[in-house]
Amino acid sequence: MPYEPQLAEALVHPGRAEIVFNDPAGDPRRPVTLHAYRPEGWRADGRVVVVLHGAARNGDAYRDFWVEAADRHGLLIVASTFSAKLFPGPAAFNNGGVLSGDGSLRPPEWRGYRIPARIVGALRDAGLCTRGRAFLFGHSAGGQFVQRLVSTEPTGAFEAVIAANPGWFTLPMLDRHFPEGLGGVGVTAAHLARLLAFPMTVLSGEGDIRTDQASLPREPVAMAQGPNRFERAGFYMRAGEAEAARLGLPFAWSRVTVPHIGHDGAAMSRAAASLWFDGHLPPEPVLAEWARTGHGAL
């Protein structure tokens, strides 16, 4: 793989790094930029967190949201930026570039959803990590990306997944066309069973209830799930539980709500880090302070 030496060289020292990753197995016209952070004392057997930004396409900011947790817990952070020029609009980013403009399927290997697992593979092949799986986090549009990745792709590269504050959800139903449901993109009943049994966490800010934000999806399929992101997460969880019950299948998703926090990528990143690596959310006074001083970053 041509990016092994580049990755190894860029991340040989502690601190921030930026690497253009022209995924050799994907669309050659659409590289992504990896914004990474290696903490002091990083060991190759440490934990890796792959981070997906929101609609602002600001992977560098999302990397920085995770720096404090990286230093405290010894994490290697890799936040990918899908530029708006190369991945324009929700179809190319949130929806993974699964469909062409005419509604036909693009080559499966070109799906954006396959890039995070290939990033993990490239890190491993470069000798930067030896663990078989990484943690995967996405917020807002990145939360949509993560939720749809889990819904349509193998999840073997990830030991834990958090979709935080997605604008709306792809429902676990084969009779509705993608992205409303999973029909028409090659998802089978076996894939659906694996999705329902996968321990994905939907992380919802309890203050993410505004209906007047320009970034809130308002297409009819999104509005049918509820008036705001918080309500839509509840709708999605209920839909998944009902579908699992209807099919007689195990259901392993969980939903965690974060008091005080609204649509804030920085606060939700810190909450996710605490949940994963401290085993609990931060105390409510801390969350309340984050809400008071936060900027609602996408």
C-alpha positions in Angstrom: 0.0 0.0 0.0 1.5 3.3 -1.0 0.4 5.2 2.1 2.2 3.0 4.7 5.5 5.0 4.6 3.6 8.3 4.5 1.5 7.4 7.5 4.4 6.0 9.5 6.5 9.1 8.8 3.7 11.6 9.6 2.9 9.9 12.9 6.4 8.9 14.1 6.5 11.8 16.6 3.9 12.9 19.1 1.5 15.8 18.3 -0.7 16.8 15.4 -0.3 15.6 11.8 -2.1 16.0 8.5 -2.0 13.4 5.8 -3.7 13.2 2.4 -5.1 9.7 2.1 -5.9 8.8 -1.5 -7.5 5.5 -0.7 -6.0 3.1 -3.2 -9.0 0.8 -3.0 -11.5 3.7 -3.4 -12.4 6.5 -5.8 -9.0 7.8 -7.0 -10.6 11.3 -7.7 -11.6 11.7 -4.0 -8.9 11.7 -1.4 -9.7 12.5 2.2 -7.4 14.4 4.6 -6.5 12.7 7.8 -6.1 15.0 10.8 -4.3 12.9 13.4 -3.0 13.3 16.9 -0.4 11.0 18.6 0.0 11.4 22.3 3.2 11.2 24.2 4.0 7.6 25.1 1.8 6.1 22.3 2.2 2.4 22.0 1.2 0.4 19.0 -1.1 -1.8 21.1 -3.0 1.3 22.2 -6.6 2.3 21.2 -7.4 4.1 18.0 -10.4 6.5 17.6 -11.6 7.3 14.1 -13.7 10.5 14.1 -16.2 11.8 11.5 -16.9 15.6 11.4 -20.3 17.3 10.8 -21.5 19.4 7.9 -18.7 22.0 8.5 -16.2 19.4 7.1 -13.8 20.4 9.9 -11.8 17.3 10.7 -9.0 19.3 12.2 -11.4 20.8 14.8 -12.8 17.4 15.6 -9.4 16.0 16.1 -8.7 18.8 18.5 -11.9 18.1 20.4 -10.3 14.7 21.3 -6.8 15.8 22.2 -7.4 16.1 26.0 -8.9 12.5 26.0 -6.0 11.3 23.8 -3.5 12.6 26.3 -5.3 11.3 29.3 -6.1 7.8 28.0 -3.3 7.3 25.5 -5.4 7.3 22.3 -4.4 7.7 18.7 -7.0 10.1 17.1 -7.6 10.0 13.3 -10.2 12.5 12.1 -10.9 12.4 8.4 -12.0 15.4 6.4 -14.3 14.8 3.5 -14.0 18.1 1.6 -17.2 19.8 0.4 -15.5 20.2 -3.1 -14.8 16.5 -3.5 -17.8 15.2 -1.6 -20.5 17.8 -2.2 -23.7 17.8 -0.2 -25.3 15.1 1.9 -25.5 12.6 -0.9 -21.7 12.3 -1.2 -20.9 12.6 2.5 -23.8 11.7 4.9 -25.2 9.2 2.4 -21.8 7.7 1.6 -21.8 8.4 -2.1 -23.7 5.1 -2.5 -26.0 6.4 -5.3 -25.1 8.4 -8.4 -27.0 11.4 -9.4 -29.4 9.3 -11.5 -30.1 7.0 -8.6 -27.9 4.1 -9.8 -25.5 2.4 -7.5 -21.9 3.5 -7.6 -19.1 0.9 -7.4 -19.3 -0.5 -3.8 -15.6 0.0 -3.2 -16.1 3.7 -3.8 -18.5 4.2 -1.0 -17.4 6.7 1.6 -18.5 4.2 4.2 -15.6 1.9 3.4 -12.9 4.5 4.0 -12.8 4.3 7.9 -12.1 0.6 7.9 -9.5 1.1 5.2 -7.9 3.8 7.4 -7.7 1.4 10.3 -6.1 -1.2 7.9 -3.6 1.3 6.7 -2.6 2.3 10.2 -2.1 -1.4 11.0 -0.1 -2.1 7.9 2.1 0.9 8.6 3.0 -0.6 12.0 1.2 2.2 13.9 -1.3 -0.1 15.7 -1.6 -3.7 16.4 -5.1 -3.9 17.7 -7.6 -5.4 15.3 -10.3 -2.9 15.8 -10.8 0.8 16.4 -13.4 3.0 18.0 -15.7 5.0 15.6 -17.4 8.3 16.4 -19.4 10.7 14.3 -21.4 13.8 15.2 -24.3 15.5 13.3 -23.7 14.8 9.6 -20.9 12.5 10.7 -23.4 10.8 13.0 -25.6 10.1 9.9 -22.5 8.8 8.2 -21.6 6.4 11.0 -25.2 5.2 11.5 -25.5 4.4 7.7 -22.1 2.8 7.7 -23.1 0.4 10.4 -26.4 -0.2 8.5 -24.8 -1.1 5.2 -21.2 -2.2 5.7 -19.3 -4.9 7.7 -18.4 -3.7 11.2 -15.5 -6.0 11.9 -13.0 -3.1 12.0 -14.8 -1.4 15.0 -15.0 -2.5 18.6 -17.4 0.3 19.5 -19.4 2.8 17.5 -21.2 6.0 18.6 -23.5 8.0 16.3 -24.0 11.4 18.0 -26.8 13.8 17.2 -27.6 12.6 13.7 -30.0 14.9 11.8 -32.1 11.8 10.8 -31.7 8.1 10.4 -31.8 5.3 7.8 -34.5 2.9 9.1 -33.7 -0.8 9.5 -36.3 -1.7 6.8 -35.6 -3.5 3.5 -38.9 -2.3 1.9 -37.9 1.4 2.0 -35.3 2.7 -0.5 -32.0 4.1 0.7 -31.4 6.5 2.4 -34.9 6.3 4.0 -34.5 2.6 4.5 -32.1 -0.1 3.3 -33.8 -1.2 0.1 -32.0 -1.1 -3.2 -28.4 -1.0 -2.0 -27.6 -4.7 -1.6 -28.5 -5.1 2.0 -29.9 -8.6 2.7 -31.9 -10.1 5.6 -28.7 -11.4 7.0 -27.1 -7.9 6.9 -30.2 -6.6 8.7 -29.9 -9.2 11.4 -26.3 -8.3 12.0 -27.2 -4.6 12.2 -29.9 -5.2 14.8 -27.5 -7.3 16.9 -24.6 -4.8 16.6 -24.0 -2.8 19.9 -24.2 0.7 18.3 -24.7 3.6 20.7 -26.9 6.5 19.7 -25.7 9.5 21.8 -28.2 12.3 22.1 -27.8 15.7 23.6 -30.9 16.4 25.7 -30.7 20.1 24.5 -30.6 19.2 20.8 -34.3 20.1 20.4 -34.1 23.2 18.3 -36.2 23.2 15.1 -34.9 26.5 13.6 -31.4 25.5 12.7 -30.4 25.8 9.1 -28.5 22.5 9.4 -31.5 20.5 10.6 -32.7 18.2 7.7 -36.3 19.1 6.7 -37.0 16.7 3.8 -40.3 14.8 4.3 -38.6 11.5 5.3 -36.6 13.3 8.0 -39.6 15.3 9.3 -41.6 12.0 9.6 -39.1 10.9 12.3 -39.8 13.9 14.5 -39.4 17.7 14.7 -35.8 17.7 16.1 -32.8 15.5 16.4 -33.5 14.4 19.9 -37.0 13.1 19.0 -35.7 11.5 15.8 -33.2 9.4 17.8 -36.0 8.1 19.9 -38.0 7.3 16.8 -35.1 5.4 15.4 -34.6 3.3 18.5 -38.2 2.4 18.6 -38.2 1.4 15.0 -35.2 -0.8 15.5 -36.6 -2.5 18.6 -39.9 -3.0 16.8 -38.3 -4.5 13.7 -36.2 -6.9 15.8 -39.3 -8.0 17.7 -41.2 -8.5 14.4 -38.4 -10.6 13.0 -37.7 -12.4 16.3 -34.1 -11.2 16.2 -31.7 -10.0 19.0 -31.5 -6.2 19.4 -28.3 -4.7 20.9 -28.5 -0.9 20.2 -28.4 1.5 23.1 -29.3 5.1 23.5 -27.5 7.4 25.9 -28.8 10.9 26.5 -26.5 13.7 27.6 -28.0 16.2 30.0 -27.7 20.0 29.1 -25.8 19.5 25.8 -27.4 20.6 22.5 -26.0 20.3 19.0 -22.3 20.8 20.1 -19.6 18.6 18.5 -17.0 19.5 21.0 -19.1 18.7 24.0 -20.5 15.5 22.5 -16.9 14.4 21.6 -15.9 14.9 25.2 -19.0 13.1 26.5 -18.3 10.1 24.1 -14.7 9.9 25.3 -15.8 9.9 28.9 -18.4 7.2 28.2 -16.0 5.0 26.5 -12.8 5.4 28.5 -14.0 6.5 31.9 -17.1 4.2 31.8 -19.6 7.0 32.5 -20.7 10.4 31.4 -19.1 13.4 33.1 -20.9 14.8 36.2 -24.0 17.0 35.5 -22.3 20.2 36.8 -19.5 19.7 34.2 -22.0 19.1 31.4 -23.9 22.2 32.4 -20.7 24.2 32.2 -19.9 22.8 28.8 -23.4 23.8 27.7 -22.9 27.3 29.1 -19.6 27.9 27.4 -20.1 25.8 24.2 -20.4 27.1 20.7 -22.6 24.4 19.1 -19.9 23.3 16.7 -21.1 21.2 13.8 
